[in-house]
């Protein structure tokens, strides 16, 4: 994963990222809503 790009707190959200895949949307879109 691109740990160098985004802060670690967002990586705690692995579960959210997986849910995004189920929705068929890019994970980056959801990642912005997390913070």
C-alpha positions in Angstrom: 0.0 0.0 0.0 1.1 3.6 -0.4 2.0 4.2 3.3 4.3 7.0 2.2 1.5 9.0 0.6 -1.2 9.0 3.3 -0.9 9.2 7.1 -1.2 5.9 9.1 -4.5 6.7 10.7 -6.2 6.1 7.4 -4.7 2.6 7.2 -6.4 1.7 10.4 -9.5 1.8 8.2 -8.7 -1.3 6.2 -12.2 -2.5 6.9 -13.7 0.6 5.3 -11.5 0.2 2.3 -12.8 -3.3 1.7 -16.4 -2.1 2.0 -15.6 0.5 -0.7 -14.6 -2.3 -3.0 -18.0 -3.9 -2.5 -19.7 -0.7 -3.5 -17.5 -0.6 -6.7 -16.2 2.9 -5.8 -12.6 4.0 -5.7 -11.1 3.6 -2.1 -9.5 7.0 -2.4 -13.0 8.7 -2.4 -13.9 7.1 0.9 -10.4 7.7 2.4 -11.0 11.4 2.1 -14.2 11.2 4.1 -12.5 9.3 6.9 -10.5 12.3 8.3 
